[in-house]
Amino acid sequence: MPKKTFLRLDEEKQERVIRAAISEFHASGFTKAKVETIAENAGVAKGSIYQYFEDKTELFMYSVTWSMEYFMREIDKQTPLQDMDVFDYLLKDRRKRAEMLKHETTLLFFYQDIMSGKFGKLTKTINEELWKIGDKYILQLIAVGKQKGTVRTDLEDQVLALFYKGVTSQLDEYVFKEITKHNFDLSESVHEKIEATINQAIELLKNGMGC
């Protein structure tokens, strides 16, 4: 966790620091990333970074969790997550989300760096943190689905979450490849292809965990 001095910053300055960190970690990797470069790009003194975070590792880990939670917060602005089940999450506002990815290429590539194991020995710790965050949201979606009667109640939430993560992690990988293959040019045909695949994935999920 960052220090209180960082948490007392306004949101705009916090985001500027973290985005500068993400850019540097993506460009240089963890070992070669330079705190002075992050500070310069964020428009703060190098010493300020150490007032905000204990060390580079803490800054890196916070950047990882911030990047994932950023996307979840943006999705929540479009449709409140507390109102969605697992199927709503995949169905609603898909084009808006695709456009969001188009404008957040650095975050998207940083997330891909994480998934590909680019950060070596930190990968295991990273994945554990990301699963914690992902599990929180997935279990919430499953709980809403059970309340709505759209998700099976005869299976434990953890089992349903495992199945859901297995399908959606591969789906995320597919969407990333499609977007990057077309250099983030999200034409109508690309949208349609992605949506057709998502629809098929939803049918698979419904057959496995839907009522």
Accessible surface in RSA format (square Angstrom, percent):
REM  Atomic radii and reference values for relative SASA: ProtOr
REM  Chains: A
REM  Algorithm: Lee & Richards
REM  Probe-radius: 1.40
REM  Slices: 20
REM RES _ NUM      All-atoms   Total-Side   Main-Chain    Non-polar    All polar
REM                ABS   REL    ABS   REL    ABS   REL    ABS   REL    ABS   REL
RES MET A   1   162.66  84.2 123.41  81.7  39.25  93.4  96.51  82.1  66.15  87.6
RES PRO A   2     9.05   6.6   0.00   0.0   9.05  32.9   0.00   0.0   9.05  56.3
RES LYS A   3    73.80  36.0  66.56  40.8   7.24  17.2  45.19  40.7  28.61  30.5
RES LYS A   4   155.06  75.6 151.33  92.9   3.73   8.9  94.12  84.7  60.95  64.9
RES THR A   5    52.80  37.6  48.16  48.8   4.65  11.1  49.32  66.2   3.48   5.3
RES PHE A   6     0.31   0.2   0.31   0.2   0.00   0.0   0.31   0.2   0.00   0.0
RES LEU A   7    85.79  47.8  65.61  46.9  20.19  50.7  65.89  46.3  19.90  53.6
RES ARG A   8   173.44  72.8 139.07  70.9  34.37  81.8  74.15 101.3  99.29  60.2
RES LEU A   9    35.98  20.0  26.31  18.8   9.67  24.3  29.51  20.7   6.47  17.4
RES ASP A  10    92.25  64.6  77.06  76.7  15.20  35.9  50.85 119.7  41.41  41.3
RES GLU A  11   147.96  84.9 141.73 107.2   6.23  14.8  56.32 108.9  91.64  74.8
RES GLU A  12   109.02  62.6  98.64  74.6  10.38  24.7  70.08 135.6  38.94  31.8
RES LYS A  13    58.17  28.4  58.17  35.7   0.00   0.0  14.65  13.2  43.52  46.4
RES GLN A  14    30.92  17.3  30.92  22.6   0.00   0.0   4.15   8.8  26.78  20.3
RES GLU A  15    60.77  34.9  60.19  45.5   0.58   1.4  11.37  22.0  49.40  40.3
RES ARG A  16    83.58  35.1  77.06  39.3   6.52  15.5  46.73  63.9  36.84  22.3
RES VAL A  17     0.00   0.0   0.00   0.0   0.00   0.0   0.00   0.0   0.00   0.0
RES ILE A  18     0.34   0.2   0.34   0.3   0.00   0.0   0.34   0.2   0.00   0.0
RES ARG A  19    69.67  29.3  67.90  34.6   1.77   4.2  42.39  57.9  27.29  16.5
RES ALA A  20     9.00   8.3   1.98   3.0   7.02  16.0   8.07  11.4   0.93   2.5
RES ALA A  21     0.00   0.0   0.00   0.0   0.00   0.0   0.00   0.0   0.00   0.0
RES ILE A  22     0.75   0.4   0.75   0.6   0.00   0.0   0.75   0.5   0.00   0.0
RES SER A  23    48.43  40.9  44.85  59.9   3.57   8.2  26.62  56.7  21.81  30.6
RES GLU A  24    17.21   9.9  14.87  11.2   2.34   5.6   2.25   4.4  14.95  12.2
RES PHE A  25     0.00   0.0   0.00   0.0   0.00   0.0   0.00   0.0   0.00   0.0
RES HIS A  26    54.68  29.9  52.32  36.4   2.36   6.0  30.65  31.6  24.03  28.0
RES ALA A  27    81.42  74.9  42.35  65.3  39.08  88.9  49.87  70.2  31.55  83.6
RES SER A  28    40.15  33.9  21.62  28.9  18.53  42.7  13.35  28.4  26.80  37.5
RES GLY A  29    11.65  14.4   0.00   N/A  11.65  14.4  11.40  31.3   0.26   0.6
RES PHE A  30    41.90  21.0  37.88  23.5   4.02  10.5  37.88  23.0   4.02  11.5
RES THR A  31   119.84  85.2 100.24 101.6  19.60  46.7  71.90  96.6  47.94  72.5
RES LYS A  32   161.10  78.6 147.62  90.6  13.48  32.1  97.13  87.4  63.97  68.1
RES ALA A  33     5.28   4.9   0.00   0.0   5.28  12.0   0.00   0.0   5.28  14.0
RES LYS A  34   118.55  57.8 115.08  70.6   3.47   8.3  61.26  55.1  57.29  61.0
RES VAL A  35     9.21   6.1   7.15   6.5   2.07   5.0   7.15   6.2   2.07   5.6
RES GLU A  36    81.45  46.8  77.65  58.7   3.80   9.0  38.23  73.9  43.22  35.3
RES THR A  37    41.13  29.3  39.97  40.5   1.16   2.8  25.12  33.7  16.02  24.2
RES ILE A  38     0.00   0.0   0.00   0.0   0.00   0.0   0.00   0.0   0.00   0.0
RES ALA A  39     1.99   1.8   1.99   3.1   0.00   0.0   1.99   2.8   0.00   0.0
RES GLU A  40   137.64  79.0 115.73  87.6  21.90  52.2  44.10  85.3  93.53  76.4
RES ASN A  41    92.55  63.8  61.83  59.7  30.72  74.0  18.12  43.6  74.43  71.9
RES ALA A  42     0.26   0.2   0.00   0.0   0.26   0.6   0.26   0.4   0.00   0.0
RES GLY A  43    61.02  75.3   0.00   N/A  61.02  75.3  34.06  93.5  26.96  60.4
RES VAL A  44    21.39  14.1   3.00   2.7  18.40  44.3  12.55  10.9   8.85  24.0
RES ALA A  45    67.36  61.9  50.42  77.8  16.93  38.5  61.06  86.0   6.30  16.7
RES LYS A  46   103.05  50.3  95.49  58.6   7.56  18.0  49.80  44.8  53.25  56.7
RES GLY A  47    43.36  53.5   0.00   N/A  43.36  53.5  35.32  96.9   8.04  18.0
RES SER A  48    22.08  18.7  20.69  27.6   1.39   3.2   0.19   0.4  21.89  30.7
RES ILE A  49     3.01   1.7   2.98   2.2   0.03   0.1   2.98   2.1   0.03   0.1
RES TYR A  50    91.86  42.9  87.28  49.7   4.58  11.9  63.54  47.7  28.32  34.9
RES GLN A  51   107.54  60.1 103.67  75.8   3.87   9.2  27.67  58.9  79.87  60.6
RES TYR A  52    13.39   6.3  13.39   7.6   0.00   0.0   5.83   4.4   7.56   9.3
RES PHE A  53     0.97   0.5   0.50   0.3   0.47   1.2   0.50   0.3   0.47   1.3
RES GLU A  54   114.12  65.5 100.03  75.7  14.09  33.5  36.35  70.3  77.77  63.5
RES ASP A  55    66.97  46.9  65.00  64.7   1.97   4.7  28.39  66.8  38.58  38.5
RES LYS A  56    41.13  20.1  38.00  23.3   3.13   7.5  26.51  23.9  14.63  15.6
RES THR A  57    54.70  38.9  54.26  55.0   0.44   1.0  31.92  42.9  22.78  34.4
RES GLU A  58    39.52  22.7  34.42  26.0   5.10  12.1  15.79  30.5  23.74  19.4
RES LEU A  59     0.06   0.0   0.06   0.0   0.00   0.0   0.06   0.0   0.00   0.0
RES PHE A  60     0.00   0.0   0.00   0.0   0.00   0.0   0.00   0.0   0.00   0.0
RES MET A  61    29.17  15.1  28.33  18.7   0.84   2.0  28.52  24.2   0.65   0.9
RES TYR A  62    43.19  20.2  39.32  22.4   3.87  10.1  22.97  17.3  20.22  24.9
RES SER A  63     0.00   0.0   0.00   0.0   0.00   0.0   0.00   0.0   0.00   0.0
RES VAL A  64     0.00   0.0   0.00   0.0   0.00   0.0   0.00   0.0   0.00   0.0
RES THR A  65    22.69  16.1  22.69  23.0   0.00   0.0  15.84  21.3   6.85  10.3
RES TRP A  66    21.72   8.7  20.16   9.8   1.56   3.7   9.66   5.2  12.06  19.6
RES SER A  67     0.74   0.6   0.57   0.8   0.17   0.4   0.61   1.3   0.13   0.2
RES MET A  68    32.28  16.7  31.25  20.7   1.03   2.4  32.13  27.3   0.15   0.2
RES GLU A  69    49.97  28.7  49.97  37.8   0.00   0.0   4.44   8.6  45.52  37.2
RES TYR A  70    24.75  11.6  24.75  14.1   0.00   0.0   9.02   6.8  15.73  19.4
RES PHE A  71    26.24  13.1  26.24  16.3   0.00   0.0  26.24  15.9   0.00   0.0
RES MET A  72    16.21   8.4  15.87  10.5   0.34   0.8   5.38   4.6  10.82  14.3
RES ARG A  73   100.94  42.4  96.53  49.2   4.41  10.5  61.74  84.4  39.20  23.8
RES GLU A  74    35.78  20.5  35.03  26.5   0.75   1.8   0.11   0.2  35.67  29.1
RES ILE A  75    10.10   5.7  10.09   7.5   0.01   0.0  10.09   7.3   0.01   0.0
RES ASP A  76    60.55  42.4  55.86  55.6   4.69  11.1   6.03  14.2  54.52  54.4
RES LYS A  77   156.51  76.4 119.10  73.1  37.41  89.1  87.17  78.5  69.34  73.9
RES GLN A  78    58.94  33.0  26.10  19.1  32.84  78.2  21.03  44.8  37.92  28.8
RES THR A  79    18.83  13.4  18.16  18.4   0.67   1.6  11.88  16.0   6.96  10.5
RES PRO A  80    61.59  44.9  61.55  56.1   0.04   0.1  61.59  50.9   0.00   0.0
RES LEU A  81     8.26   4.6   8.26   5.9   0.00   0.0   8.26   5.8   0.00   0.0
RES GLN A  82   130.97  73.2 116.62  85.2  14.36  34.2  30.18  64.2 100.79  76.4
RES ASP A  83    71.72  50.2  64.76  64.5   6.97  16.5  23.76  55.9  47.96  47.8
RES MET A  84     0.00   0.0   0.00   0.0   0.00   0.0   0.00   0.0   0.00   0.0
RES ASP A  85     5.05   3.5   5.05   5.0   0.00   0.0   0.00   0.0   5.05   5.0
RES VAL A  86     0.00   0.0   0.00   0.0   0.00   0.0   0.00   0.0   0.00   0.0
RES PHE A  87    10.80   5.4  10.80   6.7   0.00   0.0  10.80   6.5   0.00   0.0
RES ASP A  88    24.75  17.3  24.75  24.6   0.00   0.0   0.03   0.1  24.73  24.7
RES TYR A  89    40.78  19.0  40.78  23.2   0.00   0.0  18.58  14.0  22.20  27.4
RES LEU A  90    16.11   9.0  14.19  10.1   1.92   4.8  14.91  10.5   1.20   3.2
RES LEU A  91    69.53  38.7  59.40  42.5  10.12  25.5  59.42  41.7  10.10  27.2
RES LYS A  92    80.17  39.1  75.02  46.0   5.15  12.3  50.86  45.8  29.31  31.2
RES ASP A  93    41.86  29.3  24.13  24.0  17.73  41.9   8.98  21.1  32.88  32.8
RES ARG A  94    50.66  21.3  41.40  21.1   9.25  22.0  11.63  15.9  39.03  23.7
RES ARG A  95    90.59  38.0  88.75  45.2   1.85   4.4  51.18  69.9  39.41  23.9
RES LYS A  96   126.54  61.7 119.14  73.1   7.40  17.6  74.56  67.1  51.98  55.4
RES ARG A  97    29.62  12.4  29.62  15.1   0.00   0.0  20.26  27.7   9.36   5.7
RES ALA A  98    10.99  10.1   8.96  13.8   2.04   4.6  10.42  14.7   0.57   1.5
RES GLU A  99    63.33  36.4  63.26  47.9   0.08   0.2  37.82  73.2  25.51  20.8
RES MET A 100    25.95  13.4  18.19  12.0   7.76  18.5  24.46  20.8   1.48   2.0
RES LEU A 101    31.82  17.7  31.82  22.8   0.00   0.0  31.82  22.3   0.00   0.0
RES LYS A 102    73.61  35.9  65.80  40.4   7.80  18.6  26.18  23.6  47.42  50.5
RES HIS A 103   139.49  76.2 109.71  76.3  29.78  76.2  77.27  79.6  62.21  72.4
RES GLU A 104    23.25  13.3  21.36  16.2   1.89   4.5   3.73   7.2  19.52  15.9
RES THR A 105    48.30  34.4  47.10  47.7   1.20   2.9  19.42  26.1  28.88  43.7
RES THR A 106    53.79  38.3  50.09  50.8   3.70   8.8  19.92  26.8  33.87  51.2
RES LEU A 107     1.72   1.0   1.65   1.2   0.07   0.2   1.65   1.2   0.07   0.2
RES LEU A 108    13.54   7.5  13.37   9.6   0.16   0.4  13.37   9.4   0.16   0.4
RES PHE A 109    66.95  33.5  66.69  41.3   0.26   0.7  66.69  40.4   0.26   0.7
RES PHE A 110     0.00   0.0   0.00   0.0   0.00   0.0   0.00   0.0   0.00   0.0
RES TYR A 111    57.80  27.0  57.80  32.9   0.00   0.0  35.69  26.8  22.11  27.3
RES GLN A 112    39.65  22.2  39.54  28.9   0.10   0.2  15.19  32.3  24.45  18.5
RES ASP A 113    16.82  11.8  16.23  16.2   0.59   1.4   0.59   1.4  16.23  16.2
RES ILE A 114     1.56   0.9   0.05   0.0   1.51   3.6   0.48   0.3   1.08   2.9
RES MET A 115    88.31  45.7  55.36  36.6  32.95  78.5  26.63  22.6  61.68  81.7
RES SER A 116    80.25  67.8  38.27  51.1  41.98  96.7  42.42  90.3  37.83  53.0
RES GLY A 117    30.27  37.3   0.00   N/A  30.27  37.3  13.74  37.7  16.52  37.0
RES LYS A 118    92.28  45.0  57.73  35.4  34.55  82.3  56.25  50.6  36.03  38.4
RES PHE A 119    11.45   5.7   0.60   0.4  10.85  28.2   5.73   3.5   5.72  16.4
RES GLY A 120    48.12  59.3   0.00   N/A  48.12  59.3  40.34 110.7   7.78  17.4
RES LYS A 121   208.60 101.8 176.87 108.5  31.73  75.5 129.43 116.5  79.16  84.3
RES LEU A 122    33.57  18.7  33.25  23.8   0.32   0.8  33.51  23.5   0.06   0.2
RES THR A 123    29.99  21.3  29.90  30.3   0.09   0.2  28.70  38.6   1.28   1.9
RES LYS A 124   146.92  71.7 140.29  86.1   6.63  15.8 113.63 102.3  33.29  35.5
RES THR A 125    62.50  44.5  62.24  63.1   0.26   0.6  33.75  45.3  28.75  43.5
RES ILE A 126     0.72   0.4   0.72   0.5   0.00   0.0   0.72   0.5   0.00   0.0
RES ASN A 127    48.09  33.2  47.41  45.8   0.68   1.6  11.92  28.7  36.16  35.0
RES GLU A 128    79.31  45.5  74.82  56.6   4.49  10.7  34.77  67.2  44.55  36.4
RES GLU A 129    53.01  30.4  52.89  40.0   0.11   0.3   6.85  13.2  46.16  37.7
RES LEU A 130     9.62   5.4   8.42   6.0   1.20   3.0   8.67   6.1   0.95   2.6
RES TRP A 131   122.32  49.1 122.32  59.2   0.00   0.0 100.28  53.5  22.04  35.8
RES LYS A 132   135.31  66.0 122.81  75.4  12.49  29.7  84.82  76.3  50.49  53.8
RES ILE A 133    18.81  10.7  15.85  11.8   2.97   7.1  18.81  13.5   0.00   0.0
RES GLY A 134     7.57   9.3   0.00   N/A   7.57   9.3   7.57  20.8   0.00   0.0
RES ASP A 135    34.89  24.4  34.89  34.7   0.00   0.0   9.47  22.3  25.41  25.3
RES LYS A 136   115.50  56.3 104.30  64.0  11.21  26.7  76.73  69.1  38.78  41.3
RES TYR A 137    31.87  14.9  31.27  17.8   0.59   1.5  15.94  12.0  15.93  19.6
RES ILE A 138    18.92  10.8  18.92  14.1   0.00   0.0  18.92  13.6   0.00   0.0
RES LEU A 139    49.64  27.6  47.24  33.8   2.40   6.0  48.10  33.8   1.54   4.1
RES GLN A 140    62.97  35.2  55.86  40.8   7.10  16.9  30.19  64.3  32.77  24.9
RES LEU A 141     3.35   1.9   3.35   2.4   0.00   0.0   3.35   2.3   0.00   0.0
RES ILE A 142     0.00   0.0   0.00   0.0   0.00   0.0   0.00   0.0   0.00   0.0
RES ALA A 143    39.64  36.4  36.06  55.6   3.58   8.1  38.92  54.8   0.72   1.9
RES VAL A 144    16.44  10.8  16.44  14.9   0.00   0.0  16.44  14.3   0.00   0.0
RES GLY A 145     0.00   0.0   0.00   N/A   0.00   0.0   0.00   0.0   0.00   0.0
RES LYS A 146    50.67  24.7  37.77  23.2  12.90  30.7  24.64  22.2  26.02  27.7
RES GLN A 147   153.50  85.8 113.44  82.9  40.06  95.4  48.67 103.6 104.83  79.5
RES LYS A 148   105.01  51.2  68.12  41.8  36.89  87.8  61.10  55.0  43.91  46.8
RES GLY A 149    44.26  54.6   0.00   N/A  44.26  54.6  27.48  75.4  16.78  37.6
RES THR A 150    48.28  34.3  42.24  42.8   6.05  14.4  46.55  62.5   1.74   2.6
RES VAL A 151     0.05   0.0   0.00   0.0   0.05   0.1   0.00   0.0   0.05   0.1
RES ARG A 152    76.88  32.3  75.46  38.5   1.42   3.4  18.19  24.9  58.69  35.6
RES THR A 153    99.63  70.9  74.29  75.3  25.34  60.4  40.71  54.7  58.93  89.1
RES ASP A 154   102.40  71.7  64.40  64.1  38.00  89.9  50.49 118.8  51.91  51.8
RES LEU A 155    56.25  31.3  51.93  37.2   4.32  10.9  54.88  38.5   1.37   3.7
RES GLU A 156   127.99  73.5 119.45  90.4   8.54  20.3  49.87  96.5  78.11  63.8
RES ASP A 157    49.44  34.6  46.00  45.8   3.44   8.1  13.22  31.1  36.23  36.1
RES GLN A 158   105.12  58.8 104.17  76.1   0.95   2.3  49.44 105.2  55.68  42.2
RES VAL A 159    74.69  49.2  73.91  66.9   0.78   1.9  73.91  64.2   0.78   2.1
RES LEU A 160     1.90   1.1   1.55   1.1   0.35   0.9   1.90   1.3   0.00   0.0
RES ALA A 161     1.85   1.7   1.85   2.9   0.00   0.0   1.85   2.6   0.00   0.0
RES LEU A 162   121.18  67.5 111.70  79.9   9.48  23.8 112.11  78.7   9.07  24.4
RES PHE A 163    77.04  38.5  67.63  41.9   9.41  24.5  75.79  45.9   1.25   3.6
RES TYR A 164     4.20   2.0   4.20   2.4   0.00   0.0   4.20   3.2   0.00   0.0
RES LYS A 165    26.29  12.8  24.67  15.1   1.62   3.9  10.14   9.1  16.14  17.2
RES GLY A 166    41.38  51.0   0.00   N/A  41.38  51.0  35.71  98.0   5.67  12.7
RES VAL A 167    24.47  16.1  17.14  15.5   7.32  17.6  22.57  19.6   1.90   5.1
RES THR A 168    15.58  11.1  15.58  15.8   0.00   0.0   7.94  10.7   7.64  11.6
RES SER A 169    50.01  42.3  38.47  51.3  11.53  26.6  33.86  72.1  16.14  22.6
RES GLN A 170   127.60  71.4 122.84  89.8   4.75  11.3  44.34  94.4  83.26  63.1
RES LEU A 171    13.03   7.3   9.27   6.6   3.77   9.5  12.56   8.8   0.48   1.3
RES ASP A 172    81.70  57.2  75.36  75.0   6.33  15.0  21.22  49.9  60.48  60.3
RES GLU A 173    54.46  31.3  51.53  39.0   2.93   7.0  28.29  54.7  26.17  21.4
RES TYR A 174    55.57  25.9  51.91  29.5   3.66   9.5  54.06  40.6   1.51   1.9
RES VAL A 175    22.75  15.0  22.75  20.6   0.00   0.0  22.75  19.8   0.00   0.0
RES PHE A 176    22.79  11.4  21.31  13.2   1.48   3.9  22.35  13.6   0.44   1.3
RES LYS A 177   120.39  58.7 117.89  72.3   2.50   6.0  67.27  60.5  53.13  56.6
RES GLU A 178     9.80   5.6   9.80   7.4   0.00   0.0   0.02   0.0   9.78   8.0
RES ILE A 179     0.01   0.0   0.01   0.0   0.00   0.0   0.01   0.0   0.00   0.0
RES THR A 180    33.78  24.0  23.26  23.6  10.53  25.1  14.38  19.3  19.41  29.3
RES LYS A 181   125.28  61.1  94.48  58.0  30.80  73.3  77.56  69.8  47.72  50.8
RES HIS A 182    62.56  34.2  54.00  37.5   8.56  21.9  35.80  36.9  26.76  31.1
RES ASN A 183   126.84  87.5 106.92 103.3  19.93  48.0  28.03  67.5  98.82  95.5
RES PHE A 184    27.40  13.7  25.97  16.1   1.43   3.7  26.06  15.8   1.34   3.8
RES ASP A 185    92.21  64.6  87.52  87.1   4.69  11.1  24.74  58.2  67.48  67.3
RES LEU A 186    15.86   8.8   0.25   0.2  15.61  39.2   0.56   0.4  15.30  41.2
RES SER A 187    46.07  38.9  36.39  48.6   9.68  22.3  40.94  87.2   5.14   7.2
RES GLU A 188    94.91  54.5  86.74  65.6   8.17  19.5  53.58 103.6  41.33  33.7
RES SER A 189    75.68  64.0  66.95  89.3   8.73  20.1  49.21 104.8  26.47  37.1
RES VAL A 190     6.70   4.4   5.08   4.6   1.63   3.9   6.70   5.8   0.00   0.0
RES HIS A 191    14.23   7.8  14.10   9.8   0.13   0.3   5.44   5.6   8.79  10.2
RES GLU A 192    95.63  54.9  89.71  67.9   5.92  14.1  30.62  59.2  65.01  53.1
RES LYS A 193   100.31  48.9  92.23  56.6   8.08  19.2  67.18  60.5  33.13  35.3
RES ILE A 194    10.11   5.8  10.11   7.5   0.00   0.0  10.11   7.3   0.00   0.0
RES GLU A 195    37.07  21.3  37.07  28.0   0.00   0.0   7.46  14.4  29.61  24.2
RES ALA A 196    47.85  44.0  42.09  65.0   5.76  13.1  46.58  65.6   1.27   3.4
RES THR A 197    40.94  29.1  39.79  40.3   1.15   2.7  26.86  36.1  14.08  21.3
RES ILE A 198    16.29   9.3  16.29  12.1   0.00   0.0  16.29  11.7   0.00   0.0
RES ASN A 199    65.28  45.0  63.05  60.9   2.22   5.4  23.78  57.2  41.49  40.1
RES GLN A 200   127.27  71.2 119.34  87.2   7.93  18.9  43.11  91.8  84.16  63.8
RES ALA A 201    12.33  11.3   7.10  11.0   5.23  11.9  11.53  16.2   0.80   2.1
RES ILE A 202     4.51   2.6   4.51   3.4   0.00   0.0   4.51   3.2   0.00   0.0
RES GLU A 203    97.89  56.2  97.89  74.1   0.00   0.0  42.18  81.6  55.71  45.5
RES LEU A 204    97.66  54.4  94.32  67.5   3.34   8.4  96.68  67.9   0.98   2.6
RES LEU A 205     0.00   0.0   0.00   0.0   0.00   0.0   0.00   0.0   0.00   0.0
RES LYS A 206    86.67  42.3  79.36  48.7   7.31  17.4  38.21  34.4  48.46  51.6
RES ASN A 207   125.40  86.5  91.25  88.2  34.15  82.2  28.19  67.8  97.21  94.0
RES GLY A 208    26.49  32.7   0.00   N/A  26.49  32.7  19.40  53.2   7.09  15.9
RES MET A 209     0.47   0.2   0.47   0.3   0.00   0.0   0.47   0.4   0.00   0.0
RES GLY A 210    14.58  18.0   0.00   N/A  14.58  18.0   2.54   7.0  12.05  27.0
RES CYS A 211   112.10  84.8  36.93  41.2  75.18 176.7  55.49 140.6  56.61  61.0
END  Absolute sums over single chains surface
CHAIN  1 A    11050.3       9349.6       1700.7       6041.9       5008.4
END  Absolute sums over all chains
TOTAL         11050.3       9349.6       1700.7       6041.9       5008.4
